[in-house]
Amino acid sequence: MVAQTRRSSRIEHVMKTLGVIANPVKDQAGRVLVRLAERAVQAGIALVPDDGTAALMGQAGGRGPAAMDGVDAIMVLGGDGTLLRAVQALHGRDVPIIGVNLGGLGFMTSVAETELERAVDCLARDEFGISQRTMLECRVASTAAGAGPFRALNDVVMTSMESRVATLRMQVDGQAVGDFVCDGVILSTPTGSTGHSLSAGGPLLMPEARALVVSLICPHTLSTRPLVLPDDVTIEVTVVATSGGVFLTADGQVGQSLAAGDRVVVRRDPRGVRFIHLPGYSYFGVLRQKLHWRGSNV
């Protein structure tokens, strides 16, 4: 489904506070923050920057993302990587996020830099859509010590290292799927279906779909294809054999090395994340614009 313009189920009052997380390495970040501050004053919205953003704005006393419980929403200024880092830093706190793209592709940061002022006005008038996104929870059951949980909005990825293949054993809800000699595996949410999973041959899923995608990376067989599963299953991947090691990452942000015998357990996190979209947002429009999705020329 396409997120429609409607009132948020949680933001039921006039928006008063907006958390701000900017990528300081973006050349235009300082200029965009000046524009944001000016428009926020006009709209009657107080800005609550994190530490790095406060420094860019010449302010003291910024907050870490995890301390933004009291804000009505968070605006992320940067690319998709900045948005993923912000989601990781929130640690499951239910604060809706709106992304303003200062990067290249900007698939998840749906607001263009030129629409910044419009975005602030829409937030002030409570005119926006909400898209509920699935997140994954990942734990490692190691022969030494367990690790995690890691949370992922896009994907949990296990990749072999040193250009060596690994043998991975997969189970879904305790049922054996198979042993796979491959370069790794991608366990993706619908949001992440347009990322690494797509590059590995996986399908596109609507962001609100209740499904997960399993895509093997360069499997040593022609019969294996991406697998679409309901999102209430538990997926277990065990490292059966590896000569170069395997590395686990969640959203490319956090992770750890794995050895033979380590078992990774992945399931849907009960805490998702909410994205804010402006009126007129269309997922298929984003596919056409960002991924050059086209129909047949007839």
Backbone bond lengths (Angstrom), bond angles and torsions (degrees), N, CA, C in turn:
res aa  C-N    CA-C-N  psi(-1)  N-CA   C-N-CA  omega(-1)  CA-C   N-CA-C  phi
1 M - - - 1.448 - - 1.521 109.04 -
2 V 1.322 115.89 152.46 1.457 121.45 176.14 1.513 108.52 -92.39
3 A 1.344 115.68 132.52 1.460 119.03 -179.77 1.517 109.71 -62.38
4 Q 1.305 117.32 124.79 1.452 122.48 -178.44 1.523 110.28 -97.31
5 T 1.327 115.82 156.45 1.454 120.45 176.46 1.514 108.92 -70.31
6 R 1.316 115.89 118.44 1.454 120.85 -179.21 1.517 108.20 -160.60
7 R 1.296 116.40 165.56 1.449 119.73 177.85 1.517 110.25 -73.34
8 S 1.323 115.36 141.26 1.454 119.95 176.22 1.516 109.54 -66.09
9 S 1.353 114.83 150.44 1.455 119.41 177.99 1.521 111.45 -72.40
10 R 1.333 117.04 -14.82 1.452 119.28 -177.86 1.521 111.83 -111.56
11 I 1.337 117.32 -38.33 1.462 120.21 -178.81 1.523 107.72 -83.35
12 E 1.291 116.34 86.45 1.460 121.29 -173.75 1.524 111.79 -107.12
13 H 1.340 116.29 14.47 1.443 120.72 178.53 1.516 107.76 -136.71
14 V 1.309 116.41 170.37 1.452 120.14 178.74 1.524 108.97 -62.52
15 M 1.323 116.51 130.84 1.449 119.88 -176.99 1.517 110.82 -67.01
16 K 1.320 115.61 129.03 1.455 120.63 -177.78 1.519 113.00 -115.47
17 T 1.342 117.88 -30.79 1.461 120.71 -176.34 1.519 110.47 -129.29
18 L 1.318 115.47 139.31 1.459 121.68 -178.57 1.527 108.43 -132.75
19 G 1.339 116.38 114.40 1.450 120.04 172.96 1.521 109.96 -69.31
20 V 1.319 116.65 147.72 1.466 120.89 -177.51 1.523 109.01 -133.27
21 I 1.341 115.50 125.46 1.457 122.43 176.12 1.524 107.32 -126.61
22 A 1.332 117.09 114.22 1.460 122.02 -177.92 1.514 110.28 -114.62
23 N 1.318 116.10 150.15 1.460 121.68 174.25 1.524 107.97 -84.83
24 P 1.339 118.39 111.37 1.457 120.07 -174.09 1.519 114.71 -69.60
25 V 1.325 117.86 -15.39 1.466 119.02 -178.32 1.528 111.90 -84.18
26 K 1.313 117.77 -8.38 1.456 120.47 176.58 1.522 109.36 -76.35
27 D 1.333 116.35 127.10 1.459 120.66 -175.23 1.524 112.75 -59.19
28 Q 1.324 116.66 -35.33 1.456 120.21 -175.34 1.515 113.43 -88.67
29 A 1.337 117.95 0.04 1.465 120.59 -174.23 1.520 112.29 -58.36
30 G 1.342 117.38 -43.97 1.454 119.97 -179.50 1.512 112.42 -61.91
31 R 1.328 117.23 -43.58 1.478 121.22 -179.93 1.522 110.97 -65.59
32 V 1.321 116.50 -40.48 1.463 119.89 -179.62 1.525 110.59 -66.61
33 L 1.325 117.32 -36.71 1.468 120.58 178.13 1.520 111.58 -65.41
34 V 1.330 117.72 -34.71 1.464 120.36 175.81 1.523 109.80 -63.10
35 R 1.331 116.54 -45.43 1.467 120.23 178.04 1.525 110.83 -62.16
36 L 1.342 116.43 -41.99 1.462 120.31 -179.63 1.523 110.60 -62.24
37 A 1.316 116.63 -44.87 1.464 120.04 -178.76 1.525 111.39 -62.29
38 E 1.314 117.09 -41.14 1.467 120.40 179.75 1.523 111.18 -64.58
39 R 1.328 116.51 -44.75 1.465 119.22 -177.97 1.527 110.95 -70.43
40 A 1.319 116.96 -35.79 1.464 120.20 179.37 1.519 110.84 -62.53
41 V 1.323 117.50 -39.24 1.471 120.73 177.34 1.521 109.78 -61.55
42 Q 1.318 116.96 -44.87 1.466 120.61 179.61 1.524 111.65 -63.40
43 A 1.338 116.64 -34.08 1.463 120.90 -177.07 1.525 112.39 -87.60
44 G 1.317 117.88 -5.82 1.462 120.64 -179.38 1.517 113.89 74.99
45 I 1.327 116.45 29.77 1.466 121.64 -179.82 1.526 109.34 -109.93
46 A 1.323 116.54 131.13 1.465 121.51 176.73 1.521 109.39 -88.96
47 L 1.333 116.86 132.69 1.453 122.15 179.58 1.529 110.15 -92.69
48 V 1.346 115.31 137.52 1.465 121.41 178.35 1.528 106.91 -123.54
49 P 1.346 118.15 90.96 1.462 120.53 -176.72 1.523 112.25 -79.74
50 D 1.344 115.48 152.83 1.458 118.53 170.25 1.531 108.68 -76.39
51 D 1.336 116.61 179.58 1.462 120.23 -172.26 1.528 112.62 -58.16
52 G 1.347 116.19 -50.48 1.454 119.29 -177.72 1.511 112.83 -64.79
53 T 1.327 117.01 -37.91 1.457 121.22 179.92 1.523 110.42 -69.82
54 A 1.325 117.38 -39.29 1.464 121.04 177.56 1.523 110.88 -58.97
55 A 1.339 116.49 -39.63 1.464 119.94 178.60 1.525 110.76 -64.02
56 L 1.337 117.12 -40.26 1.462 120.20 177.24 1.519 111.88 -62.91
57 M 1.334 116.21 -32.26 1.456 121.34 -178.60 1.526 112.21 -87.54
58 G 1.334 116.24 0.69 1.457 119.77 -179.61 1.509 113.19 72.28
59 Q 1.346 116.22 27.92 1.452 121.33 -179.23 1.521 110.45 -113.71
60 A 1.302 116.13 160.74 1.458 122.57 174.04 1.520 108.46 -111.95
61 G 1.331 115.57 160.30 1.461 119.14 173.63 1.502 115.03 81.97
62 G 1.353 117.24 32.23 1.455 119.08 174.90 1.517 111.18 -69.99
63 R 1.313 116.10 168.69 1.455 121.76 -179.28 1.516 110.76 -116.76
64 G 1.326 115.92 154.17 1.451 119.90 168.89 1.518 109.28 -74.75
65 P 1.355 117.94 154.18 1.467 119.90 -179.04 1.522 113.68 -54.87
66 A 1.329 117.10 -33.75 1.459 119.80 -177.64 1.524 112.53 -70.27
67 A 1.332 117.90 -12.62 1.468 121.41 -179.05 1.518 111.91 -98.63
68 M 1.339 117.73 14.09 1.456 120.69 -175.23 1.521 112.76 -98.36
69 D 1.309 117.84 29.97 1.464 120.55 -178.99 1.521 112.65 -58.78
70 G 1.323 117.35 -33.33 1.452 120.10 -173.30 1.513 115.32 -81.87
71 V 1.348 118.51 -7.48 1.462 119.48 -178.22 1.523 110.01 -80.97
72 D 1.320 115.40 156.92 1.471 120.23 179.97 1.525 112.11 -78.29
73 A 1.326 116.72 -29.44 1.464 121.78 179.01 1.521 107.33 -162.80
74 I 1.328 115.58 168.71 1.465 121.56 176.79 1.516 108.81 -124.24
75 M 1.335 116.20 131.60 1.461 122.19 174.67 1.520 108.10 -103.35
76 V 1.335 115.64 125.57 1.460 121.90 179.30 1.526 107.95 -106.00
77 L 1.322 116.26 124.53 1.463 122.48 179.69 1.520 108.53 -108.94
78 G 1.327 116.95 109.99 1.463 121.21 -178.34 1.506 109.48 161.31
79 G 1.326 115.74 -149.46 1.458 120.97 176.61 1.512 110.67 -105.74
80 D 1.328 115.38 -167.62 1.466 120.22 -179.51 1.529 111.44 -63.30
81 G 1.333 117.31 -33.69 1.450 119.86 178.20 1.519 112.19 -63.17
82 T 1.339 116.42 -39.41 1.462 120.44 177.51 1.516 110.43 -64.24
83 L 1.334 116.78 -39.99 1.456 120.36 179.20 1.529 110.77 -65.60
84 L 1.331 117.20 -41.42 1.463 119.97 178.45 1.524 111.22 -63.33
85 R 1.329 116.87 -39.73 1.459 119.62 178.32 1.525 110.97 -64.87
86 A 1.334 116.51 -38.21 1.457 119.94 178.50 1.525 111.29 -64.92
87 V 1.325 116.77 -41.92 1.469 120.61 178.11 1.523 109.98 -63.00
88 Q 1.325 117.23 -42.54 1.469 120.23 178.12 1.528 110.32 -60.62
89 A 1.329 117.11 -43.31 1.460 120.94 -175.07 1.526 112.50 -69.37
90 L 1.334 117.61 -22.38 1.471 120.09 -179.54 1.525 112.21 -74.08
91 H 1.323 117.87 -20.34 1.469 121.93 176.41 1.534 112.28 53.50
92 G 1.325 116.86 42.26 1.453 120.77 174.38 1.513 115.69 86.59
93 R 1.322 118.81 0.77 1.467 119.97 178.27 1.525 109.84 -65.75
94 D 1.315 116.25 138.08 1.464 121.27 -172.68 1.526 109.83 -87.15
95 V 1.333 115.26 76.97 1.460 121.60 176.62 1.527 107.34 -122.15
96 P 1.323 119.43 118.48 1.469 120.75 -178.36 1.529 111.34 -64.77
97 I 1.329 115.55 147.93 1.464 122.65 -172.89 1.527 109.82 -122.89
98 I 1.323 115.37 138.23 1.458 121.27 171.24 1.515 107.66 -123.59
99 G 1.334 116.80 130.48 1.456 121.52 -176.30 1.516 111.84 -106.29
100 V 1.331 115.92 130.92 1.462 122.88 175.15 1.528 107.53 -109.72
101 N 1.305 116.66 121.80 1.457 121.15 -170.85 1.522 112.13 -80.97
102 L 1.331 115.42 116.26 1.462 121.67 171.18 1.520 110.47 -112.73
103 G 1.330 116.06 9.18 1.452 120.24 -175.01 1.512 112.25 -107.34
104 G 1.338 115.43 -145.18 1.449 121.23 -177.09 1.514 111.63 -94.89
105 L 1.358 116.15 -85.76 1.463 119.79 -175.96 1.520 111.88 -66.01
106 G 1.318 117.41 -52.93 1.462 120.91 176.98 1.509 113.65 58.85
107 F 1.340 117.22 51.36 1.462 119.70 -177.44 1.525 111.50 -71.84
108 M 1.328 117.44 -41.47 1.464 120.63 -178.75 1.518 112.33 -89.12
109 T 1.330 117.29 -28.08 1.468 120.16 176.09 1.527 106.92 -81.40
110 S 1.322 115.73 89.94 1.461 121.00 -164.33 1.521 114.49 -79.84
111 V 1.344 118.06 -11.47 1.463 120.78 -177.77 1.525 108.84 -97.18
112 A 1.337 116.93 124.80 1.461 120.58 176.77 1.526 109.63 -72.46
113 E 1.327 115.77 154.16 1.467 120.49 179.45 1.526 111.32 -56.39
114 T 1.327 116.89 -35.49 1.459 120.36 -179.17 1.529 112.93 -68.27
115 E 1.343 116.92 -16.52 1.457 121.16 -179.23 1.526 113.01 -97.61
116 L 1.319 117.58 13.10 1.460 120.95 -175.38 1.525 112.21 -56.42
117 E 1.331 116.85 -51.27 1.462 119.90 -177.60 1.525 111.46 -63.39
118 R 1.320 116.37 -39.12 1.474 119.46 177.02 1.517 110.43 -62.52
119 A 1.341 116.56 -40.13 1.455 119.91 179.80 1.521 111.22 -60.48
120 V 1.328 117.75 -44.73 1.466 120.74 179.02 1.520 110.64 -62.04
121 D 1.330 116.76 -42.25 1.462 120.22 179.72 1.525 111.20 -63.63
122 C 1.328 116.92 -41.71 1.469 120.39 179.04 1.526 111.12 -64.34
123 L 1.325 116.96 -40.16 1.458 119.93 177.55 1.526 110.60 -63.21
124 A 1.313 116.64 -42.44 1.462 120.46 -178.77 1.522 111.87 -64.43
125 R 1.341 116.53 -32.30 1.469 120.83 -179.20 1.522 112.17 -92.68
126 D 1.337 117.78 1.29 1.460 122.39 -178.16 1.524 111.14 59.96
127 E 1.327 115.63 40.22 1.460 122.10 -179.96 1.533 108.72 -113.70
128 F 1.309 116.16 91.61 1.450 120.42 -178.93 1.520 108.97 -165.03
129 G 1.337 115.08 166.91 1.457 121.33 176.19 1.512 110.58 -106.04
130 I 1.323 115.13 156.26 1.468 121.26 178.51 1.529 108.59 -119.66
131 S 1.330 115.88 130.40 1.459 121.94 176.17 1.523 108.26 -117.16
132 Q 1.333 116.50 117.80 1.464 121.68 179.48 1.523 109.25 -84.52
133 R 1.326 116.80 123.64 1.456 121.37 -176.02 1.527 111.46 -113.20
134 T 1.327 114.88 140.83 1.454 121.93 176.34 1.522 110.46 -76.07
135 M 1.345 115.78 143.44 1.454 121.11 170.72 1.528 109.28 -123.99
136 L 1.323 115.83 156.68 1.453 122.26 179.03 1.523 110.39 -104.11
137 E 1.326 115.15 148.75 1.456 122.00 171.01 1.519 107.26 -114.92
138 C 1.318 116.21 132.86 1.457 121.57 -175.28 1.518 109.85 -128.94
139 R 1.322 116.63 130.11 1.459 122.47 175.77 1.521 109.19 -127.22
140 V 1.324 115.31 150.36 1.463 121.26 178.49 1.514 109.13 -111.40
141 A 1.331 116.36 121.66 1.458 122.02 173.44 1.520 107.01 -98.68
142 S 1.333 116.29 98.73 1.452 121.83 -172.38 1.518 110.61 -101.62
143 T 1.327 114.85 156.00 1.457 119.30 174.29 1.526 110.93 -67.99
144 A 1.328 116.59 -19.93 1.466 120.79 178.90 1.521 110.27 -96.63
145 A 1.313 116.65 -64.22 1.469 120.73 -179.70 1.515 109.16 -156.31
146 G 1.315 116.51 142.20 1.450 120.64 178.44 1.508 111.87 -69.17
147 A 1.329 116.49 160.26 1.461 121.31 179.44 1.516 109.25 -144.16
148 G 1.322 114.31 157.93 1.449 121.10 -179.63 1.517 109.49 108.03
149 P 1.342 117.96 -167.98 1.465 122.58 4.58 1.525 111.91 -80.48
150 F 1.328 114.41 147.78 1.450 121.81 169.34 1.530 107.44 -101.51
151 R 1.324 116.43 146.76 1.463 121.15 177.79 1.521 109.25 -115.13
152 A 1.331 115.96 143.74 1.461 119.75 -177.23 1.520 109.95 -139.19
153 L 1.308 116.04 129.89 1.462 122.50 173.41 1.525 110.44 -85.59
154 N 1.323 116.92 -37.85 1.460 121.59 -178.98 1.522 112.63 -92.87
155 D 1.334 115.57 -63.21 1.461 117.68 -171.62 1.517 111.99 -164.28
156 V 1.317 113.54 157.05 1.458 123.47 167.44 1.525 105.68 -108.73
157 V 1.333 116.25 124.94 1.464 121.07 -173.92 1.521 109.82 -124.22
158 M 1.320 115.84 133.61 1.454 122.54 172.26 1.524 107.46 -116.65
159 T 1.333 117.25 120.64 1.457 120.91 -177.05 1.525 110.09 -126.32
160 S 1.336 114.82 140.33 1.464 119.61 174.70 1.524 109.15 -72.22
161 M 1.324 116.02 153.96 1.456 121.99 -175.88 1.520 110.80 -114.42
162 E 1.323 115.30 163.27 1.466 123.06 176.53 1.528 111.99 58.82
163 S 1.328 116.30 32.24 1.470 121.63 176.51 1.528 112.54 57.78
164 R 1.327 116.27 30.42 1.467 120.99 177.41 1.523 109.28 -113.30
165 V 1.311 117.19 146.75 1.459 120.27 177.46 1.523 109.80 -79.46
166 A 1.318 114.95 163.08 1.462 122.07 175.38 1.523 108.27 -129.32
167 T 1.313 115.95 158.02 1.461 121.61 172.55 1.519 107.60 -105.48
168 L 1.328 115.86 119.05 1.463 122.25 -177.40 1.518 109.45 -116.25
169 R 1.333 116.13 132.64 1.467 122.14 178.35 1.525 108.43 -105.34
170 M 1.324 116.25 128.64 1.460 120.45 -175.96 1.522 111.68 -116.91
171 Q 1.337 115.18 138.31 1.451 122.63 172.47 1.522 108.89 -130.00
172 V 1.330 116.20 146.77 1.464 122.32 175.04 1.522 107.76 -125.47
173 D 1.319 116.35 116.92 1.467 122.36 -175.79 1.528 111.47 51.28
174 G 1.325 115.35 40.65 1.460 120.72 178.06 1.509 115.19 82.12
175 Q 1.331 118.04 -6.23 1.463 120.76 179.65 1.526 109.67 -91.49
176 A 1.317 116.23 134.71 1.457 120.82 -179.86 1.526 110.63 -68.21
177 V 1.330 116.62 127.78 1.467 121.89 173.78 1.516 109.49 -95.87
178 G 1.340 116.86 -45.57 1.453 119.94 177.73 1.514 111.78 155.72
179 D 1.334 115.27 169.85 1.460 123.13 171.86 1.524 107.55 -102.07
180 F 1.321 116.43 135.23 1.460 120.50 -173.68 1.523 110.08 -130.02
181 V 1.334 115.72 125.43 1.458 121.25 170.42 1.528 106.84 -88.89
182 C 1.313 116.92 116.82 1.463 119.80 -169.51 1.529 110.13 -160.81
183 D 1.326 114.49 177.89 1.468 120.29 175.68 1.521 111.79 -89.90
184 G 1.328 117.28 -4.76 1.455 119.94 178.78 1.509 111.91 150.85
185 V 1.343 115.25 -171.91 1.454 121.12 -179.43 1.525 109.07 -146.74
186 I 1.329 115.46 145.97 1.462 122.78 178.44 1.521 108.24 -117.60
187 L 1.327 116.88 121.94 1.458 122.38 174.94 1.514 106.41 -107.59
188 S 1.325 116.40 111.17 1.459 121.33 -166.69 1.515 112.87 -117.92
189 T 1.335 115.60 144.86 1.456 122.68 168.20 1.529 109.06 -81.94
190 P 1.337 118.14 170.50 1.456 118.77 173.00 1.531 112.86 -58.25
191 T 1.337 117.46 -38.66 1.464 119.76 177.28 1.513 110.56 -60.53
192 G 1.347 116.81 -41.30 1.454 120.67 -179.15 1.511 115.04 -79.52
193 S 1.337 117.17 -2.76 1.467 119.22 -178.61 1.523 112.06 -65.34
194 T 1.325 117.98 -19.30 1.465 120.72 178.87 1.526 111.61 -94.19
195 G 1.341 117.62 8.70 1.457 121.20 -178.53 1.513 111.72 -106.08
196 H 1.352 115.94 -125.39 1.464 120.91 -177.38 1.517 112.04 -61.50
197 S 1.325 116.85 -33.53 1.459 119.81 179.87 1.524 110.85 -61.30
198 L 1.325 116.88 -41.72 1.468 120.85 178.72 1.524 110.35 -62.85
199 S 1.334 117.05 -42.31 1.465 120.85 179.37 1.524 111.60 -63.38
200 A 1.350 116.68 -27.99 1.461 121.07 179.19 1.525 111.92 -87.67
201 G 1.323 117.87 8.15 1.458 121.19 177.00 1.510 115.08 97.10
202 G 1.339 117.46 9.23 1.457 121.01 -179.32 1.518 112.77 -75.83
203 P 1.339 117.42 166.47 1.459 121.89 -178.53 1.522 111.58 -84.05
204 L 1.327 115.99 163.28 1.453 122.15 171.19 1.527 109.19 -86.20
205 L 1.324 117.01 133.06 1.454 122.24 175.78 1.524 109.53 -119.22
206 M 1.318 116.64 143.15 1.454 120.06 172.18 1.523 108.96 -61.75
207 P 1.323 118.84 142.59 1.470 120.74 -174.32 1.518 114.08 -57.59
208 E 1.337 118.42 -32.19 1.459 121.17 -177.83 1.526 113.41 -92.03
209 A 1.343 117.70 6.35 1.464 120.59 179.52 1.523 110.12 -64.45
210 R 1.324 116.66 146.28 1.467 121.87 178.74 1.528 108.67 -96.20
211 A 1.321 115.77 69.61 1.459 120.35 -176.00 1.525 109.88 -152.61
212 L 1.336 115.19 161.02 1.454 123.51 174.34 1.531 108.32 -126.32
213 V 1.325 116.08 155.25 1.462 121.01 -179.46 1.526 109.16 -121.36
214 V 1.323 115.55 133.21 1.459 121.92 174.16 1.524 107.67 -112.55
215 S 1.338 116.50 118.45 1.462 121.65 -179.40 1.524 109.12 -125.26
216 L 1.326 117.01 119.10 1.454 120.65 175.07 1.525 109.95 -77.30
217 I 1.323 115.79 146.61 1.458 121.25 179.28 1.523 108.43 -99.37
218 C 1.317 115.63 114.24 1.474 122.02 177.73 1.526 112.69 49.18
219 P 1.334 118.52 57.39 1.472 119.52 178.43 1.528 110.85 -69.19
220 H 1.332 116.38 149.20 1.456 120.94 -179.67 1.524 110.39 -86.58
221 T 1.294 115.66 55.36 1.463 122.51 177.18 1.525 107.60 -162.86
222 L 1.319 116.61 150.29 1.462 120.99 178.09 1.522 112.29 -92.79
223 S 1.330 116.97 -8.81 1.467 120.06 -173.76 1.524 113.59 -91.17
224 T 1.324 117.99 -11.23 1.462 120.99 -175.28 1.527 110.02 -87.08
225 R 1.315 115.61 131.56 1.457 121.72 178.31 1.534 108.95 -131.01
226 P 1.330 118.13 162.30 1.471 120.30 178.27 1.522 110.98 -55.85
227 L 1.330 115.10 145.80 1.458 122.36 -175.07 1.521 109.08 -116.93
228 V 1.327 117.12 128.07 1.452 122.32 176.74 1.524 108.43 -103.16
229 L 1.339 116.00 126.01 1.456 122.39 -175.28 1.523 110.39 -123.58
230 P 1.334 118.16 153.01 1.463 119.53 170.09 1.519 109.93 -63.16
231 D 1.325 117.59 150.23 1.460 119.25 -171.60 1.526 113.97 -85.63
232 D 1.337 117.59 10.19 1.462 119.26 176.04 1.529 112.06 -102.98
233 V 1.335 117.44 12.14 1.459 120.81 179.53 1.529 110.20 -89.86
234 T 1.327 114.90 164.16 1.458 122.08 172.26 1.521 108.38 -110.35
235 I 1.323 116.16 124.72 1.462 121.98 -178.45 1.531 108.31 -106.40
236 E 1.320 116.85 129.59 1.460 121.47 176.90 1.529 108.93 -120.65
237 V 1.319 115.59 130.18 1.464 121.21 177.37 1.517 107.80 -124.42
238 T 1.324 115.95 121.17 1.462 121.91 -179.63 1.520 109.85 -108.80
239 V 1.326 115.84 134.56 1.457 120.52 174.70 1.531 107.31 -79.65
240 V 1.331 116.48 104.43 1.465 121.43 -178.79 1.520 110.60 -78.54
241 A 1.334 115.84 -45.51 1.455 120.18 -178.89 1.520 109.59 -151.50
242 T 1.326 116.60 143.09 1.454 122.15 176.20 1.519 109.09 -157.80
243 S 1.328 116.29 135.60 1.465 119.60 178.24 1.523 111.88 -100.57
244 G 1.323 116.61 -19.99 1.466 119.89 -179.19 1.502 114.18 -116.80
245 G 1.337 117.27 0.47 1.453 120.44 -177.57 1.523 112.06 91.86
246 V 1.318 115.86 162.43 1.466 123.08 178.52 1.524 107.27 -130.93
247 F 1.324 116.09 141.21 1.464 119.54 178.74 1.524 109.44 -118.36
248 L 1.329 115.14 134.23 1.464 123.21 -179.99 1.524 109.01 -104.62
249 T 1.340 116.79 132.32 1.462 120.81 174.93 1.525 109.69 -134.02
250 A 1.332 115.62 148.12 1.455 122.98 173.25 1.522 107.55 -115.39
251 D 1.324 116.53 113.85 1.466 122.87 -177.77 1.524 112.84 58.91
252 G 1.332 117.49 20.12 1.452 120.13 -178.52 1.518 113.50 66.91
253 Q 1.333 116.77 13.24 1.461 121.35 -174.44 1.521 112.49 -107.67
254 V 1.325 117.13 -43.93 1.464 122.03 -177.04 1.518 108.17 -134.69
255 G 1.339 116.49 158.91 1.448 119.55 178.55 1.507 111.68 168.25
256 Q 1.336 114.62 -165.03 1.459 120.10 -178.19 1.515 109.82 -164.62
257 S 1.341 115.73 164.84 1.456 121.85 175.77 1.526 110.06 -78.60
258 L 1.330 115.12 149.60 1.456 121.68 177.99 1.514 109.35 -123.61
259 A 1.322 115.09 152.70 1.463 121.44 177.29 1.519 109.15 -125.48
260 A 1.314 116.17 170.23 1.464 120.55 177.64 1.526 109.78 -57.02
261 G 1.328 115.72 133.15 1.451 122.17 -177.57 1.514 114.02 98.85
262 D 1.331 117.55 -17.68 1.465 119.91 178.50 1.530 109.98 -72.20
263 R 1.325 114.70 142.98 1.466 120.91 -177.96 1.534 109.00 -124.61
264 V 1.327 115.38 129.89 1.461 122.03 -179.08 1.524 108.47 -107.44
265 V 1.330 116.57 126.63 1.463 122.72 -179.05 1.529 108.29 -112.40
266 V 1.330 115.57 123.26 1.466 121.40 -176.15 1.520 109.02 -125.96
267 R 1.331 115.77 132.38 1.462 121.33 174.99 1.519 108.56 -148.12
268 R 1.319 115.82 168.52 1.467 119.91 177.50 1.520 109.52 -66.63
269 D 1.327 116.06 133.36 1.454 121.21 174.88 1.525 108.23 -76.49
270 P 1.338 118.69 131.29 1.475 118.98 178.76 1.519 112.88 -62.26
271 R 1.333 116.68 -19.99 1.461 120.96 177.50 1.521 108.81 -99.32
272 G 1.306 117.29 112.13 1.454 121.03 176.29 1.515 110.39 -90.07
273 V 1.308 115.67 -157.26 1.461 121.13 175.43 1.523 107.73 -141.73
274 R 1.335 115.60 146.19 1.465 120.01 -178.69 1.529 110.15 -108.63
275 F 1.343 115.73 130.73 1.454 121.88 175.68 1.525 109.45 -103.88
276 I 1.309 115.94 139.72 1.466 122.05 174.98 1.520 108.71 -96.27
277 H 1.330 116.79 133.06 1.456 122.39 175.05 1.523 109.92 -124.30
278 L 1.317 115.79 145.61 1.460 120.88 179.39 1.531 110.31 -77.09
279 P 1.338 117.04 159.01 1.469 119.73 175.56 1.532 110.87 -55.05
280 G 1.310 115.26 137.56 1.458 121.02 -179.76 1.514 113.94 94.09
281 Y 1.346 117.03 -4.12 1.465 119.61 179.29 1.528 110.11 -64.39
282 S 1.339 115.98 137.59 1.464 122.22 177.85 1.524 108.93 -137.43
283 Y 1.315 116.47 124.40 1.461 120.33 177.77 1.525 110.85 -59.84
284 F 1.324 116.99 -41.05 1.458 119.58 -179.89 1.517 111.35 -69.49
285 G 1.324 116.47 -31.04 1.458 119.46 173.69 1.516 111.67 -63.70
286 V 1.336 116.50 -38.46 1.464 120.70 176.64 1.522 110.20 -65.52
287 L 1.338 117.29 -41.59 1.467 120.08 177.17 1.523 110.60 -58.87
288 R 1.332 116.60 -43.32 1.460 119.33 -179.19 1.522 111.48 -66.77
289 Q 1.326 116.29 -41.63 1.455 120.14 -175.48 1.530 112.35 -76.55
290 K 1.322 116.80 -45.88 1.461 120.17 -172.34 1.521 113.61 -88.37
291 L 1.332 117.35 -39.78 1.461 121.13 -176.69 1.515 112.67 -106.55
292 H 1.347 117.03 5.16 1.471 122.85 178.25 1.523 111.57 57.44
293 W 1.325 115.92 38.77 1.471 122.64 176.71 1.525 108.15 -65.07
294 R 1.316 116.04 127.32 1.451 120.41 -176.07 1.523 110.27 -136.30
295 G 1.316 115.35 151.99 1.450 120.94 170.70 1.519 109.83 -87.98
296 S 1.320 115.30 -173.88 1.469 119.87 179.13 1.509 110.14 -75.10
297 N 1.308 116.87 144.27 1.460 121.72 175.17 1.527 108.53 -85.28
298 V 1.354 114.91 104.05 1.472 118.81 -178.76 1.512 109.24 -123.34
